[in-house]
């Protein structure tokens, strides 16, 4: 079981790390909202740079910097959650999810101030991430009693999918 947990944690960490690449508009691969990586085929001879199909969202520079810091914190939190799960620290994973990703984290991340610069779909994607993190926190907390990792991993995958869906649709400038 311990090897299974470590293997799954490694796989999830690799997936979360790929999210950081999605913030770079020069990347050549794009991600499907359901977590499957879709690689754009490269033509034999390129006529110019590939077009990024994501919607460009313009932020004032201080807000852009703040938003990227928030996203890096989200990735760091996902890594800490995975590490906690690998060590069977379900309560720690639960607390991290709720305090840094869940509905309890909205004020910490300045969500209200950032939302005014986001198109409606991007607002909805951010809200979905926060709404998905809070139920994950409950499932992780339950695992501290049941020791059943399957619902925890399913809830974590669903949380990760919300990140991927937003990064597949939007990019910041």
C-alpha positions as CSV (number, residue, x, y, z in Angstrom):
1,X,0.0,0.0,0.0
2,X,2.9,2.4,0.9
3,X,4.4,1.9,-2.6
4,X,1.0,2.6,-4.2
5,X,0.6,5.8,-2.2
6,X,4.1,6.9,-3.2
7,X,3.5,6.1,-6.9
8,X,0.3,7.9,-7.0
9,X,1.8,10.9,-5.2
10,X,4.6,11.0,-7.7
11,X,2.1,10.9,-10.6
12,X,0.0,13.7,-9.1
13,X,3.1,15.8,-8.5
14,X,4.1,15.5,-12.1
15,X,0.6,16.5,-13.2
16,X,0.6,19.5,-10.9
17,X,4.0,20.6,-12.0
18,X,2.7,20.7,-15.6
19,X,0.2,23.3,-14.5
20,X,3.0,25.8,-14.0
21,X,3.9,25.4,-17.7
22,X,0.4,26.4,-18.7
23,X,1.0,29.9,-17.4
24,X,3.6,30.4,-20.1
25,X,2.0,31.4,-23.4
26,X,5.0,30.0,-25.4
27,X,4.2,26.5,-24.4
28,X,3.4,24.1,-27.2
29,X,1.1,21.6,-25.3
30,X,-2.3,22.3,-24.0
31,X,-4.4,20.6,-21.4
32,X,-7.9,19.2,-21.6
33,X,-10.2,20.1,-18.7
34,X,-10.4,16.5,-17.7
35,X,-6.7,16.3,-17.1
36,X,-5.6,14.6,-20.3
37,X,-2.6,16.3,-22.0
38,X,-3.2,17.2,-25.6
39,X,0.0,17.8,-27.5
40,X,-0.3,20.0,-30.5
41,X,1.4,18.3,-33.5
42,X,4.3,20.3,-34.9
43,X,4.2,20.7,-38.7
44,X,7.3,19.7,-40.6
45,X,8.0,23.3,-41.6
46,X,6.5,26.0,-39.5
47,X,5.4,29.2,-41.1
48,X,5.7,31.1,-37.8
49,X,5.0,30.8,-34.1
50,X,2.0,28.7,-33.0
51,X,-1.1,30.5,-31.9
52,X,-2.1,30.1,-28.3
53,X,-5.8,29.3,-28.2
54,X,-6.3,30.5,-24.7
55,X,-8.1,33.8,-23.9
56,X,-5.6,36.5,-23.0
57,X,-6.6,38.3,-19.8
58,X,-5.0,41.7,-19.2
59,X,-4.2,42.6,-15.6
60,X,-2.5,45.7,-14.2
61,X,1.1,44.7,-13.4
62,X,0.7,44.6,-9.6
63,X,-2.3,42.3,-9.9
64,X,-0.6,40.1,-12.5
65,X,2.3,39.6,-10.2
66,X,0.0,38.9,-7.3
67,X,-2.0,36.4,-9.3
68,X,1.1,34.5,-10.4
69,X,2.2,34.4,-6.7
70,X,-1.2,33.0,-5.8
71,X,-0.9,30.3,-8.5
72,X,2.6,29.3,-7.3
73,X,1.2,29.1,-3.8
74,X,-1.6,26.8,-5.1
75,X,1.0,24.6,-6.7
76,X,3.1,24.5,-3.5
77,X,0.0,23.7,-1.5
78,X,-0.9,20.8,-3.8
79,X,2.7,19.5,-3.4
80,X,2.4,19.8,0.4
81,X,-1.0,18.0,0.3
82,X,0.5,15.2,-1.7
83,X,3.4,14.9,0.7
84,X,1.1,14.8,3.7
85,X,-1.0,12.1,2.0
86,X,2.1,10.0,1.3
87,X,2.9,10.1,5.0
88,X,-0.7,9.3,6.0
89,X,-1.1,12.8,7.5
90,X,-4.7,13.2,6.4
91,X,-5.6,15.9,8.9
92,X,-2.6,18.0,7.7
93,X,-3.7,17.5,4.1
94,X,-7.2,18.5,5.0
95,X,-6.1,21.7,6.8
96,X,-3.8,22.7,4.0
97,X,-6.5,22.3,1.4
98,X,-9.1,24.3,3.4
99,X,-6.9,27.1,4.6
100,X,-4.9,27.7,1.4
101,X,-7.2,26.5,-1.4
102,X,-10.7,26.2,0.0
103,X,-13.4,28.7,0.6
104,X,-11.5,29.8,3.8
105,X,-8.6,31.1,1.6
106,X,-10.5,33.6,-0.4
107,X,-9.6,36.6,1.7
108,X,-5.9,35.5,2.0
109,X,-5.6,35.4,-1.8
110,X,-7.4,38.7,-2.4
111,X,-10.0,36.9,-4.5
112,X,-12.5,39.8,-4.5
113,X,-9.9,42.4,-5.7
114,X,-8.7,40.1,-8.5
115,X,-12.2,39.0,-9.7
116,X,-13.0,42.4,-11.2
117,X,-10.2,41.9,-13.8
118,X,-11.4,38.4,-14.7
119,X,-13.9,37.4,-17.5
120,X,-16.9,35.6,-16.1
121,X,-15.6,32.2,-17.1
122,X,-12.3,32.7,-15.4
123,X,-14.2,33.8,-12.2
124,X,-16.3,30.7,-12.4
125,X,-13.2,28.5,-12.8
126,X,-11.5,30.1,-9.8
127,X,-14.7,29.7,-7.7
128,X,-14.9,26.0,-8.8
129,X,-11.3,25.5,-7.6
130,X,-12.2,26.9,-4.2
131,X,-15.5,25.0,-4.0
132,X,-13.7,21.8,-4.9
133,X,-10.9,22.2,-2.4
134,X,-13.3,22.4,0.6
135,X,-15.0,19.1,-0.1
136,X,-11.5,17.6,-0.7
137,X,-10.6,18.8,2.8
138,X,-13.6,16.9,4.3
139,X,-12.8,13.7,2.4
140,X,-9.1,13.9,3.6
141,X,-10.3,14.5,7.1
142,X,-12.6,11.4,6.9
143,X,-9.6,9.3,5.7
144,X,-7.9,10.0,9.1
145,X,-10.6,7.7,10.5
146,X,-11.2,5.3,7.6
147,X,-7.7,5.2,6.1
148,X,-9.4,4.8,2.7
149,X,-7.2,6.6,0.2
150,X,-9.3,6.0,-2.9
151,X,-11.9,8.8,-2.2
152,X,-9.1,11.2,-1.2
153,X,-7.2,10.6,-4.5
154,X,-10.5,10.9,-6.5
155,X,-11.2,14.3,-4.8
156,X,-7.6,15.4,-5.3
157,X,-7.9,14.6,-9.0
158,X,-11.1,16.6,-9.3
159,X,-9.4,19.5,-7.6
160,X,-6.5,19.3,-9.9
161,X,-8.8,19.2,-12.9
162,X,-10.2,22.6,-11.9
163,X,-6.7,24.1,-12.1
164,X,-6.1,22.5,-15.5
165,X,-9.4,23.7,-16.9
166,X,-8.6,27.3,-16.1
167,X,-5.0,27.2,-17.3
168,X,-6.2,25.5,-20.6
169,X,-8.7,28.4,-21.2
170,X,-6.9,31.5,-20.0
171,X,-3.5,33.2,-19.9
172,X,-2.4,36.4,-18.3
173,X,-0.5,39.3,-19.7
